[in-house]
């Protein structure tokens, strides 16, 4: 029905940068919010950054000033620019989107990507 595919993760040194992408495809009529979550071993999944269809953004306190979330509605794609990365940012990053399909139930449903690993280490 709907697929979210993340890309852009990898291994970087502290202070480095990465840009994650999340491309949504399939039965998509409208996308409301898109966001990024992360989960480190032994910890709960947490919201990193999110953006509404109108451009409102929300960030975890730990990433404010370093990360920036954006989206390209024409491409059904969200991005997460990560700068000045720290070892504490190491986690699997998951894309989340609220999507209404043409042939669905007329409601926004939550979808998740499979995740992309970000490792920050010297």
Secondary structure as a PSIPRED ss2 file (coil, helix, strand):
# PSIPRED VFORMAT (PSIPRED V4.0)

   1 X C   1.000  0.000  0.000
   2 X E   0.000  0.000  1.000
   3 X E   0.000  0.000  1.000
   4 X E   0.000  0.000  1.000
   5 X E   0.000  0.000  1.000
   6 X E   0.000  0.000  1.000
   7 X E   0.000  0.000  1.000
   8 X C   1.000  0.000  0.000
   9 X C   1.000  0.000  0.000
  10 X E   0.000  0.000  1.000
  11 X E   0.000  0.000  1.000
  12 X E   0.000  0.000  1.000
  13 X C   1.000  0.000  0.000
  14 X C   1.000  0.000  0.000
  15 X C   1.000  0.000  0.000
  16 X C   1.000  0.000  0.000
  17 X C   1.000  0.000  0.000
  18 X E   0.000  0.000  1.000
  19 X E   0.000  0.000  1.000
  20 X E   0.000  0.000  1.000
  21 X E   0.000  0.000  1.000
  22 X E   0.000  0.000  1.000
  23 X E   0.000  0.000  1.000
  24 X E   0.000  0.000  1.000
  25 X E   0.000  0.000  1.000
  26 X E   0.000  0.000  1.000
  27 X C   1.000  0.000  0.000
  28 X C   1.000  0.000  0.000
  29 X C   1.000  0.000  0.000
  30 X E   0.000  0.000  1.000
  31 X E   0.000  0.000  1.000
  32 X E   0.000  0.000  1.000
  33 X E   0.000  0.000  1.000
  34 X E   0.000  0.000  1.000
  35 X E   0.000  0.000  1.000
  36 X E   0.000  0.000  1.000
  37 X E   0.000  0.000  1.000
  38 X E   0.000  0.000  1.000
  39 X E   0.000  0.000  1.000
  40 X C   1.000  0.000  0.000
  41 X C   1.000  0.000  0.000
  42 X C   1.000  0.000  0.000
  43 X C   1.000  0.000  0.000
  44 X C   1.000  0.000  0.000
  45 X C   1.000  0.000  0.000
  46 X E   0.000  0.000  1.000
  47 X E   0.000  0.000  1.000
  48 X E   0.000  0.000  1.000
  49 X E   0.000  0.000  1.000
  50 X E   0.000  0.000  1.000
  51 X E   0.000  0.000  1.000
  52 X C   1.000  0.000  0.000
  53 X C   1.000  0.000  0.000
  54 X C   1.000  0.000  0.000
  55 X C   1.000  0.000  0.000
  56 X C   1.000  0.000  0.000
  57 X E   0.000  0.000  1.000
  58 X E   0.000  0.000  1.000
  59 X E   0.000  0.000  1.000
  60 X C   1.000  0.000  0.000
  61 X H   0.000  1.000  0.000
  62 X H   0.000  1.000  0.000
  63 X H   0.000  1.000  0.000
  64 X C   1.000  0.000  0.000
  65 X C   1.000  0.000  0.000
  66 X C   1.000  0.000  0.000
  67 X E   0.000  0.000  1.000
  68 X E   0.000  0.000  1.000
  69 X E   0.000  0.000  1.000
  70 X E   0.000  0.000  1.000
  71 X E   0.000  0.000  1.000
  72 X E   0.000  0.000  1.000
  73 X H   0.000  1.000  0.000
  74 X H   0.000  1.000  0.000
  75 X H   0.000  1.000  0.000
  76 X C   1.000  0.000  0.000
  77 X E   0.000  0.000  1.000
  78 X E   0.000  0.000  1.000
  79 X E   0.000  0.000  1.000
  80 X E   0.000  0.000  1.000
  81 X E   0.000  0.000  1.000
  82 X E   0.000  0.000  1.000
  83 X C   1.000  0.000  0.000
  84 X C   1.000  0.000  0.000
  85 X C   1.000  0.000  0.000
  86 X C   1.000  0.000  0.000
  87 X H   0.000  1.000  0.000
  88 X H   0.000  1.000  0.000
  89 X H   0.000  1.000  0.000
  90 X C   1.000  0.000  0.000
  91 X E   0.000  0.000  1.000
  92 X E   0.000  0.000  1.000
  93 X E   0.000  0.000  1.000
  94 X E   0.000  0.000  1.000
  95 X E   0.000  0.000  1.000
  96 X E   0.000  0.000  1.000
  97 X E   0.000  0.000  1.000
  98 X E   0.000  0.000  1.000
  99 X E   0.000  0.000  1.000
 100 X E   0.000  0.000  1.000
 101 X C   1.000  0.000  0.000
 102 X C   1.000  0.000  0.000
 103 X C   1.000  0.000  0.000
 104 X C   1.000  0.000  0.000
 105 X C   1.000  0.000  0.000
 106 X C   1.000  0.000  0.000
 107 X C   1.000  0.000  0.000
 108 X C   1.000  0.000  0.000
 109 X E   0.000  0.000  1.000
 110 X E   0.000  0.000  1.000
 111 X E   0.000  0.000  1.000
 112 X E   0.000  0.000  1.000
 113 X C   1.000  0.000  0.000
 114 X C   1.000  0.000  0.000
 115 X C   1.000  0.000  0.000
 116 X E   0.000  0.000  1.000
 117 X E   0.000  0.000  1.000
 118 X E   0.000  0.000  1.000
 119 X E   0.000  0.000  1.000
 120 X E   0.000  0.000  1.000
 121 X C   1.000  0.000  0.000
 122 X C   1.000  0.000  0.000
